Amino acid sequence: MKGWQMKKIVLLWTRLIDSLKALGQPEGKMKLFVDAVMRELTAHDIDRHINGCIGCGNCGHYCLLYLTTNDSKHHPKLKSDFLREIFWRYCTLWGRILGWLGLTSTPTDQDLVEKTALYFGEEGCCTMCGRCSLACPQGVNPSRLTFLIRAGLSAVGIVPELIAEIRKNAATTGNSFGLSWDDSMGRAIKDAEKHGLTVPVGKKGAEWLFPCSAIGTAHHWDKFHIVVAVLQAAGVDFTCSSEISDTGTEPWTTAVDLSLARKFATALAEEALRLGCRGVIIGECACDVRIYTIEAADIFESRGLEVAYMDALLLEKAQEGALPLKRVKRAVTLHPPCWSVRKTGYGETIRALLRLCVTDIVEMTPRDGESFCCSGGAGAMRVWPANRPGRNIRREVAELKAAQIRSTGVDLVVTPCATCAMALQDTVEFYNIPAKATLLMQMVYEAMLNARSDNARAVPREKTAAGEAVVAA
């Protein structure tokens, strides 16, 4: 065969392939959805999470939402199949050809509309905790596909009213609750000042920039002084910023508007650079820990910045002797947040810090990587808030966590996550458990004050969440 003939055959074959690829292409909102998902989909996602599923259904045995509802629509495998079907139909050559010929099902824009309530929590409360992945012999992570489905729906704009509100607030005010800086970080800083603490704001040359999640300043602003007191006691050189009132937790993990979320991360990194900081400290928000140490790490690494998880930093300071701690005499149980433990690996760090703060930890079973979710993360507490009366699907799922807590027999649940603390407090109240939930930082604060009491017994004493009198800050 002559060279020109071969070239002609190759050209014709290439045109044929291109024509076949053009067949069955998505249109309308489905095209926007597919484009958004494909921007985030990695080769690992395709090989492991989409093509790796063998259909055994084991993931359902570890999903608290499915176990408590026994509703197939909440089965992790079946929920993941929605994205698999879309990928196979629109992103593979054979899927496009068979779809064009009408020989396979073709997901439509209406399917996207009908699925939004399921994936954003109005029909459930999947927290994307990742527990389902523990049961998969293939290493498939259904929660990753749920995350991508949310990202696609968000990009298309097919979202519940609450999600649309979060996106609008974040985009227009820089805070997912729609709060101004004065009503979020500003309020928290003023409260800290009432406790006799001076909070640096916009301090150039500080070693660390410390932002706070919107969930922290909206619901735990009156605890901010505890964080400041501990950081200062540990000798951490930090500053807050008058430009940052939200870390972008909800754009990342609730609305999953990844374009908007990355703007938050970029703004945080640029502010750290402007102030001449070494990096940023991420506080007790489990979703933030995962996002900023894993998902958005490249945004900071590319600028030569570090990301420090606060509890890991404080453990280091305590072990060095820079942060004196004396154990408070009481028994507590520890709730390890899914997003910072199972999904990020900080379980032993968190437990080691708590061991320095209390005399007795009564463990829940199972614990750490297999621990039950608090049922509040990734937007579940926003969709099903604590002030929403009666039994609902989030509280139904939380019944398993309630049983765990009750079985320990202790009256204090400690967790290093602002959202988990809210969810756990709602759980113990709803299920009439004689206990309460508090942040790990509260216990660090109390242990710090307890250590000070040895050297300053004449200082006025205050009552703590642990129910003991310790030296005031």
TITOR-178733 format. One record per residue (C-alpha): x, y, z; residue number from 1. Coordinates in steps of 0.05 Angstrom, whole numbers, plus 5000, padded with zeros to 4 digits. Example, Ala and Ser with C-alpha at 12.3 -4.5 7.8 and 13.67 -1.06 7.14 Angstrom:
<vextis>
(vexti (5246, 4910, 5156), 1)
(vexti (5273, 4979, 5143), 2)
</vextis>
This chain:
<vextis>
(vexti (5000, 5000, 5000), 1)
(vexti (5027, 5068, 4980), 2)
(vexti (5041, 5123, 5030), 3)
(vexti (4986, 5169, 5004), 4)
(vexti (4936, 5112, 5009), 5)
(vexti (4955, 5099, 5081), 6)
(vexti (4948, 5173, 5098), 7)
(vexti (4879, 5174, 5066), 8)
(vexti (4857, 5113, 5105), 9)
(vexti (4882, 5144, 5170), 10)
(vexti (4846, 5209, 5154), 11)
(vexti (4781, 5174, 5138), 12)
(vexti (4786, 5132, 5201), 13)
(vexti (4800, 5194, 5243), 14)
(vexti (4740, 5229, 5213), 15)
(vexti (4697, 5168, 5227), 16)
(vexti (4719, 5167, 5300), 17)
(vexti (4706, 5241, 5307), 18)
(vexti (4637, 5233, 5277), 19)
(vexti (4621, 5176, 5324), 20)
(vexti (4645, 5217, 5384), 21)
(vexti (4598, 5273, 5363), 22)
(vexti (4539, 5225, 5366), 23)
(vexti (4498, 5225, 5429), 24)
(vexti (4533, 5285, 5460), 25)
(vexti (4497, 5315, 5521), 26)
(vexti (4457, 5378, 5511), 27)
(vexti (4426, 5431, 5554), 28)
(vexti (4436, 5426, 5629), 29)
(vexti (4463, 5356, 5623), 30)
(vexti (4521, 5382, 5581), 31)
(vexti (4537, 5433, 5635), 32)
(vexti (4533, 5379, 5688), 33)
(vexti (4579, 5332, 5649), 34)
(vexti (4629, 5387, 5634), 35)
(vexti (4631, 5407, 5708), 36)
(vexti (4642, 5335, 5731), 37)
(vexti (4695, 5321, 5679), 38)
(vexti (4734, 5382, 5702), 39)
(vexti (4741, 5350, 5771), 40)
(vexti (4743, 5276, 5752), 41)
(vexti (4812, 5246, 5756), 42)
(vexti (4840, 5183, 5724), 43)
(vexti (4839, 5152, 5793), 44)
(vexti (4765, 5169, 5801), 45)
(vexti (4750, 5135, 5735), 46)
(vexti (4792, 5074, 5746), 47)
(vexti (4775, 5063, 5820), 48)
(vexti (4709, 5095, 5838), 49)
(vexti (4670, 5091, 5773), 50)
(vexti (4697, 5028, 5739), 51)
(vexti (4721, 4993, 5802), 52)
(vexti (4652, 4977, 5830), 53)
(vexti (4634, 4903, 5825), 54)
(vexti (4564, 4912, 5851), 55)
(vexti (4572, 4872, 5915), 56)
(vexti (4533, 4923, 5956), 57)
(vexti (4578, 4916, 6017), 58)
(vexti (4581, 4992, 6024), 59)
(vexti (4509, 4992, 6047), 60)
(vexti (4529, 4953, 6110), 61)
(vexti (4571, 5012, 6133), 62)
(vexti (4525, 5070, 6113), 63)
(vexti (4487, 5096, 6174), 64)
(vexti (4436, 5131, 6129), 65)
(vexti (4419, 5066, 6093), 66)
(vexti (4421, 5023, 6156), 67)
(vexti (4372, 5067, 6193), 68)
(vexti (4323, 5080, 6136), 69)
(vexti (4330, 5014, 6099), 70)
(vexti (4311, 5054, 6037), 71)
(vexti (4347, 5032, 5973), 72)
(vexti (4352, 5104, 5947), 73)
(vexti (4402, 5117, 6003), 74)
(vexti (4446, 5057, 5987), 75)
(vexti (4515, 5084, 5971), 76)
(vexti (4524, 5038, 5911), 77)
(vexti (4457, 5057, 5880), 78)
(vexti (4469, 5131, 5893), 79)
(vexti (4537, 5126, 5860), 80)
(vexti (4508, 5090, 5800), 81)
(vexti (4474, 5154, 5779), 82)
(vexti (4542, 5184, 5762), 83)
(vexti (4567, 5119, 5732), 84)
(vexti (4507, 5117, 5685), 85)
(vexti (4518, 5189, 5663), 86)
(vexti (4593, 5177, 5653), 87)
(vexti (4583, 5114, 5613), 88)
(vexti (4528, 5144, 5570), 89)
(vexti (4560, 5211, 5555), 90)
(vexti (4635, 5203, 5566), 91)
(vexti (4650, 5138, 5531), 92)
(vexti (4649, 5124, 5456), 93)
(vexti (4605, 5062, 5461), 94)
(vexti (4557, 5097, 5508), 95)
(vexti (4547, 5154, 5459), 96)
(vexti (4537, 5107, 5400), 97)
(vexti (4488, 5062, 5437), 98)
(vexti (4452, 5122, 5465), 99)
(vexti (4446, 5153, 5396), 100)
(vexti (4417, 5087, 5371), 101)
(vexti (4369, 5085, 5429), 102)
(vexti (4397, 5019, 5455), 103)
(vexti (4414, 5044, 5525), 104)
(vexti (4382, 5090, 5576), 105)
(vexti (4397, 5164, 5570), 106)
(vexti (4396, 5207, 5633), 107)
(vexti (4361, 5274, 5621), 108)
(vexti (4357, 5344, 5650), 109)
(vexti (4294, 5322, 5687), 110)
(vexti (4334, 5267, 5721), 111)
(vexti (4381, 5320, 5748), 112)
(vexti (4323, 5360, 5775), 113)
(vexti (4291, 5300, 5808), 114)
(vexti (4357, 5279, 5841), 115)
(vexti (4376, 5345, 5873), 116)
(vexti (4336, 5336, 5937), 117)
(vexti (4368, 5268, 5948), 118)
(vexti (4440, 5290, 5939), 119)
(vexti (4434, 5356, 5977), 120)
(vexti (4400, 5327, 6037), 121)
(vexti (4327, 5347, 6033), 122)
(vexti (4310, 5273, 6024), 123)
(vexti (4367, 5248, 6067), 124)
(vexti (4428, 5271, 6103), 125)
(vexti (4489, 5240, 6070), 126)
(vexti (4548, 5275, 6103), 127)
(vexti (4598, 5245, 6053), 128)
(vexti (4632, 5217, 6115), 129)
(vexti (4666, 5162, 6074), 130)
(vexti (4648, 5105, 6122), 131)
(vexti (4617, 5067, 6063), 132)
(vexti (4686, 5061, 6031), 133)
(vexti (4712, 5019, 6089), 134)
(vexti (4670, 4960, 6067), 135)
(vexti (4690, 4960, 5994), 136)
(vexti (4738, 4904, 5973), 137)
(vexti (4756, 4946, 5911), 138)
(vexti (4772, 5010, 5948), 139)
(vexti (4713, 5047, 5917), 140)
(vexti (4693, 5111, 5953), 141)
(vexti (4619, 5126, 5939), 142)
(vexti (4623, 5191, 5979), 143)
(vexti (4672, 5218, 5927), 144)
(vexti (4621, 5207, 5873), 145)
(vexti (4567, 5240, 5915), 146)
(vexti (4614, 5300, 5922), 147)
(vexti (4622, 5302, 5846), 148)
(vexti (4547, 5297, 5835), 149)
(vexti (4537, 5356, 5881), 150)
(vexti (4591, 5394, 5843), 151)
(vexti (4556, 5381, 5777), 152)
(vexti (4487, 5400, 5803), 153)
(vexti (4516, 5463, 5834), 154)
(vexti (4550, 5483, 5769), 155)
(vexti (4485, 5475, 5732), 156)
(vexti (4447, 5513, 5785), 157)
(vexti (4399, 5457, 5801), 158)
(vexti (4402, 5464, 5876), 159)
(vexti (4353, 5471, 5934), 160)
(vexti (4336, 5541, 5959), 161)
(vexti (4382, 5536, 6019), 162)
(vexti (4442, 5517, 5976), 163)
(vexti (4427, 5575, 5929), 164)
(vexti (4425, 5621, 5990), 165)
(vexti (4492, 5595, 6015), 166)
(vexti (4524, 5607, 5947), 167)
(vexti (4494, 5677, 5941), 168)
(vexti (4516, 5696, 6011), 169)
(vexti (4586, 5670, 6001), 170)
(vexti (4594, 5704, 5934), 171)
(vexti (4565, 5772, 5955), 172)
(vexti (4587, 5779, 6028), 173)
(vexti (4646, 5732, 6034), 174)
(vexti (4608, 5694, 6088), 175)
(vexti (4561, 5635, 6076), 176)
(vexti (4513, 5659, 6130), 177)
(vexti (4511, 5728, 6098), 178)
(vexti (4543, 5760, 6159), 179)
(vexti (4588, 5821, 6155), 180)
(vexti (4658, 5819, 6184), 181)
(vexti (4633, 5860, 6244), 182)
(vexti (4578, 5809, 6257), 183)
(vexti (4623, 5748, 6250), 184)
(vexti (4698, 5754, 6264), 185)
(vexti (4688, 5824, 6293), 186)
(vexti (4637, 5800, 6343), 187)
(vexti (4682, 5742, 6364), 188)
(vexti (4742, 5788, 6372), 189)
(vexti (4702, 5838, 6414), 190)
(vexti (4679, 5782, 6459), 191)
(vexti (4751, 5759, 6468), 192)
(vexti (4770, 5830, 6488), 193)
(vexti (4716, 5829, 6541), 194)
(vexti (4755, 5770, 6570), 195)
(vexti (4817, 5813, 6575), 196)
(vexti (4850, 5787, 6512), 197)
(vexti (4882, 5828, 6457), 198)
(vexti (4870, 5798, 6389), 199)
(vexti (4919, 5820, 6335), 200)
(vexti (4885, 5839, 6270), 201)
(vexti (4924, 5852, 6206), 202)
(vexti (4991, 5845, 6242), 203)
(vexti (5045, 5843, 6189), 204)
(vexti (5101, 5794, 6199), 205)
(vexti (5061, 5748, 6245), 206)
(vexti (5081, 5675, 6236), 207)
(vexti (5011, 5650, 6225), 208)
(vexti (4945, 5676, 6197), 209)
(vexti (4887, 5649, 6236), 210)
(vexti (4819, 5652, 6201), 211)
(vexti (4755, 5621, 6229), 212)
(vexti (4701, 5582, 6193), 213)
(vexti (4632, 5613, 6185), 214)
(vexti (4602, 5558, 6228), 215)
(vexti (4651, 5579, 6283), 216)
(vexti (4635, 5653, 6283), 217)
(vexti (4561, 5642, 6271), 218)
(vexti (4549, 5590, 6325), 219)
(vexti (4611, 5588, 6370), 220)
(vexti (4633, 5661, 6370), 221)
(vexti (4629, 5663, 6446), 222)
(vexti (4683, 5608, 6449), 223)
(vexti (4733, 5646, 6407), 224)
(vexti (4767, 5675, 6468), 225)
(vexti (4785, 5604, 6490), 226)
(vexti (4823, 5593, 6425), 227)
(vexti (4858, 5660, 6430), 228)
(vexti (4878, 5646, 6503), 229)
(vexti (4907, 5578, 6486), 230)
(vexti (4945, 5602, 6425), 231)
(vexti (4975, 5659, 6464), 232)
(vexti (4992, 5615, 6523), 233)
(vexti (5028, 5568, 6475), 234)
(vexti (5069, 5626, 6447), 235)
(vexti (5039, 5620, 6377), 236)
(vexti (5051, 5684, 6338), 237)
(vexti (4987, 5695, 6299), 238)
(vexti (4942, 5747, 6270), 239)
(vexti (4871, 5751, 6246), 240)
(vexti (4850, 5791, 6185), 241)
(vexti (4799, 5845, 6174), 242)
(vexti (4790, 5817, 6104), 243)
(vexti (4772, 5745, 6121), 244)
(vexti (4706, 5726, 6155), 245)
(vexti (4697, 5656, 6128), 246)
(vexti (4743, 5599, 6107), 247)
(vexti (4694, 5576, 6054), 248)
(vexti (4673, 5511, 6089), 249)
(vexti (4603, 5511, 6061), 250)
(vexti (4620, 5529, 5989), 251)
(vexti (4669, 5470, 5991), 252)
(vexti (4629, 5416, 6025), 253)
(vexti (4556, 5436, 6027), 254)
(vexti (4542, 5474, 5963), 255)
(vexti (4603, 5443, 5929), 256)
(vexti (4611, 5505, 5885), 257)
(vexti (4684, 5490, 5872), 258)
(vexti (4698, 5553, 5832), 259)
(vexti (4673, 5596, 5889), 260)
(vexti (4707, 5552, 5941), 261)
(vexti (4775, 5559, 5908), 262)
(vexti (4766, 5634, 5908), 263)
(vexti (4760, 5630, 5984), 264)
(vexti (4823, 5588, 5990), 265)
(vexti (4860, 5634, 5942), 266)
(vexti (4838, 5696, 5980), 267)
(vexti (4862, 5665, 6045), 268)
(vexti (4929, 5647, 6015), 269)
(vexti (4938, 5716, 5985), 270)
(vexti (4922, 5749, 6051), 271)
(vexti (4974, 5706, 6086), 272)
(vexti (5025, 5729, 6034), 273)
(vexti (5005, 5802, 6041), 274)
(vexti (5015, 5799, 6116), 275)
(vexti (5081, 5762, 6108), 276)
(vexti (5058, 5700, 6146), 277)
(vexti (5090, 5632, 6144), 278)
(vexti (5022, 5601, 6133), 279)
(vexti (4952, 5592, 6160), 280)
(vexti (4924, 5556, 6220), 281)
(vexti (4860, 5516, 6209), 282)
(vexti (4817, 5511, 6271), 283)
(vexti (4768, 5459, 6297), 284)
(vexti (4725, 5451, 6235), 285)
(vexti (4734, 5380, 6208), 286)
(vexti (4713, 5397, 6137), 287)
(vexti (4763, 5454, 6135), 288)
(vexti (4818, 5407, 6159), 289)
(vexti (4805, 5359, 6101), 290)
(vexti (4797, 5415, 6050), 291)
(vexti (4857, 5456, 6068), 292)
(vexti (4907, 5400, 6083), 293)
(vexti (4886, 5357, 6023), 294)
(vexti (4839, 5387, 5971), 295)
(vexti (4866, 5458, 5969), 296)
(vexti (4936, 5443, 5993), 297)
(vexti (4965, 5460, 5924), 298)
(vexti (4938, 5532, 5929), 299)
(vexti (4982, 5543, 5990), 300)
(vexti (5042, 5500, 5970), 301)
(vexti (5048, 5537, 5903), 302)
(vexti (5056, 5602, 5943), 303)
(vexti (5106, 5573, 5992), 304)
(vexti (5056, 5574, 6049), 305)
(vexti (5043, 5521, 6102), 306)
(vexti (4977, 5497, 6129), 307)
(vexti (4976, 5478, 6203), 308)
(vexti (4919, 5441, 6237), 309)
(vexti (4909, 5476, 6304), 310)
(vexti (4904, 5413, 6347), 311)
(vexti (4967, 5384, 6316), 312)
(vexti (5003, 5450, 6329), 313)
(vexti (4980, 5452, 6401), 314)
(vexti (4999, 5380, 6413), 315)
(vexti (5069, 5396, 6388), 316)
(vexti (5072, 5457, 6434), 317)
(vexti (5048, 5416, 6494), 318)
(vexti (5099, 5361, 6481), 319)
(vexti (5154, 5414, 6476), 320)
(vexti (5132, 5443, 6543), 321)
(vexti (5112, 5510, 6512), 322)
(vexti (5039, 5497, 6531), 323)
(vexti (5035, 5471, 6603), 324)
(vexti (4974, 5426, 6612), 325)
(vexti (4949, 5391, 6675), 326)
(vexti (4895, 5338, 6667), 327)
(vexti (4825, 5355, 6691), 328)
(vexti (4798, 5299, 6736), 329)
(vexti (4740, 5272, 6697), 330)
(vexti (4718, 5219, 6647), 331)
(vexti (4698, 5239, 6576), 332)
(vexti (4685, 5203, 6511), 333)
(vexti (4715, 5225, 6445), 334)
(vexti (4677, 5234, 6380), 335)
(vexti (4728, 5233, 6322), 336)
(vexti (4701, 5275, 6264), 337)
(vexti (4696, 5236, 6198), 338)
(vexti (4726, 5292, 6156), 339)
(vexti (4789, 5302, 6199), 340)
(vexti (4799, 5230, 6222), 341)
(vexti (4772, 5178, 6172), 342)
(vexti (4784, 5224, 6112), 343)
(vexti (4847, 5259, 6134), 344)
(vexti (4881, 5215, 6187), 345)
(vexti (4886, 5259, 6249), 346)
(vexti (4856, 5208, 6297), 347)
(vexti (4917, 5195, 6340), 348)
(vexti (4935, 5269, 6341), 349)
(vexti (4868, 5287, 6369), 350)
(vexti (4868, 5231, 6420), 351)
(vexti (4939, 5247, 6443), 352)
(vexti (4920, 5319, 6456), 353)
(vexti (4858, 5299, 6495), 354)
(vexti (4899, 5250, 6537), 355)
(vexti (4939, 5310, 6561), 356)
(vexti (4875, 5345, 6583), 357)
(vexti (4833, 5294, 6620), 358)
(vexti (4846, 5235, 6666), 359)
(vexti (4800, 5185, 6633), 360)
(vexti (4776, 5173, 6561), 361)
(vexti (4720, 5123, 6555), 362)
(vexti (4721, 5100, 6483), 363)
(vexti (4660, 5090, 6439), 364)
(vexti (4656, 5027, 6397), 365)
(vexti (4672, 5028, 6340), 366)
(vexti (4723, 5084, 6343), 367)
(vexti (4768, 5126, 6299), 368)
(vexti (4766, 5106, 6226), 369)
(vexti (4703, 5064, 6235), 370)
(vexti (4668, 5112, 6283), 371)
(vexti (4595, 5131, 6270), 372)
(vexti (4584, 5199, 6239), 373)
(vexti (4554, 5255, 6281), 374)
(vexti (4501, 5262, 6225), 375)
(vexti (4512, 5337, 6220), 376)
(vexti (4569, 5348, 6170), 377)
(vexti (4571, 5373, 6098), 378)
(vexti (4506, 5413, 6105), 379)
(vexti (4462, 5364, 6144), 380)
(vexti (4458, 5412, 6203), 381)
(vexti (4438, 5468, 6156), 382)
(vexti (4384, 5428, 6121), 383)
(vexti (4359, 5396, 6187), 384)
(vexti (4378, 5448, 6241), 385)
(vexti (4371, 5437, 6315), 386)
(vexti (4313, 5485, 6319), 387)
(vexti (4272, 5442, 6271), 388)
(vexti (4224, 5406, 6316), 389)
(vexti (4207, 5332, 6318), 390)
(vexti (4239, 5269, 6292), 391)
(vexti (4270, 5277, 6223), 392)
(vexti (4317, 5237, 6180), 393)
(vexti (4380, 5268, 6209), 394)
(vexti (4358, 5252, 6280), 395)
(vexti (4337, 5183, 6258), 396)
(vexti (4407, 5169, 6233), 397)
(vexti (4435, 5200, 6297), 398)
(vexti (4401, 5145, 6338), 399)
(vexti (4461, 5100, 6327), 400)
(vexti (4507, 5154, 6353), 401)
(vexti (4462, 5165, 6412), 402)
(vexti (4467, 5091, 6430), 403)
(vexti (4543, 5096, 6426), 404)
(vexti (4544, 5156, 6473), 405)
(vexti (4495, 5126, 6522), 406)
(vexti (4535, 5061, 6527), 407)
(vexti (4597, 5098, 6552), 408)
(vexti (4561, 5123, 6614), 409)
(vexti (4598, 5190, 6613), 410)
(vexti (4566, 5258, 6614), 411)
(vexti (4613, 5296, 6568), 412)
(vexti (4626, 5283, 6494), 413)
(vexti (4688, 5318, 6467), 414)
(vexti (4699, 5331, 6393), 415)
(vexti (4748, 5375, 6354), 416)
(vexti (4695, 5401, 6305), 417)
(vexti (4645, 5459, 6312), 418)
(vexti (4592, 5425, 6269), 419)
(vexti (4600, 5358, 6304), 420)
(vexti (4592, 5393, 6372), 421)
(vexti (4526, 5423, 6348), 422)
(vexti (4500, 5357, 6321), 423)
(vexti (4521, 5317, 6382), 424)
(vexti (4489, 5367, 6429), 425)
(vexti (4424, 5361, 6390), 426)
(vexti (4430, 5285, 6393), 427)
(vexti (4439, 5281, 6469), 428)
(vexti (4381, 5329, 6480), 429)
(vexti (4334, 5295, 6431), 430)
(vexti (4348, 5226, 6459), 431)
(vexti (4348, 5249, 6532), 432)
(vexti (4419, 5228, 6547), 433)
(vexti (4447, 5260, 6611), 434)
(vexti (4508, 5288, 6575), 435)
(vexti (4531, 5348, 6536), 436)
(vexti (4578, 5360, 6478), 437)
(vexti (4638, 5407, 6479), 438)
(vexti (4698, 5424, 6436), 439)
(vexti (4766, 5394, 6447), 440)
(vexti (4792, 5465, 6452), 441)
(vexti (4749, 5475, 6514), 442)
(vexti (4785, 5417, 6548), 443)
(vexti (4854, 5443, 6526), 444)
(vexti (4834, 5510, 6557), 445)
(vexti (4813, 5478, 6622), 446)
(vexti (4876, 5437, 6626), 447)
(vexti (4917, 5499, 6613), 448)
(vexti (4881, 5536, 6669), 449)
(vexti (4889, 5476, 6714), 450)
(vexti (4965, 5478, 6702), 451)
(vexti (4966, 5552, 6719), 452)
(vexti (4929, 5540, 6784), 453)
(vexti (4990, 5504, 6812), 454)
(vexti (5030, 5568, 6807), 455)
(vexti (4976, 5620, 6820), 456)
(vexti (4927, 5595, 6872), 457)
(vexti (4909, 5665, 6894), 458)
(vexti (4880, 5683, 6826), 459)
(vexti (4803, 5686, 6824), 460)
(vexti (4772, 5621, 6801), 461)
(vexti (4718, 5608, 6750), 462)
(vexti (4674, 5547, 6736), 463)
(vexti (4688, 5509, 6672), 464)
(vexti (4648, 5465, 6626), 465)
(vexti (4678, 5406, 6662), 466)
(vexti (4643, 5429, 6726), 467)
(vexti (4708, 5443, 6764), 468)
(vexti (4734, 5509, 6790), 469)
(vexti (4799, 5529, 6757), 470)
(vexti (4841, 5592, 6753), 471)
(vexti (4813, 5646, 6709), 472)
(vexti (4851, 5669, 6647), 473)
</vextis>
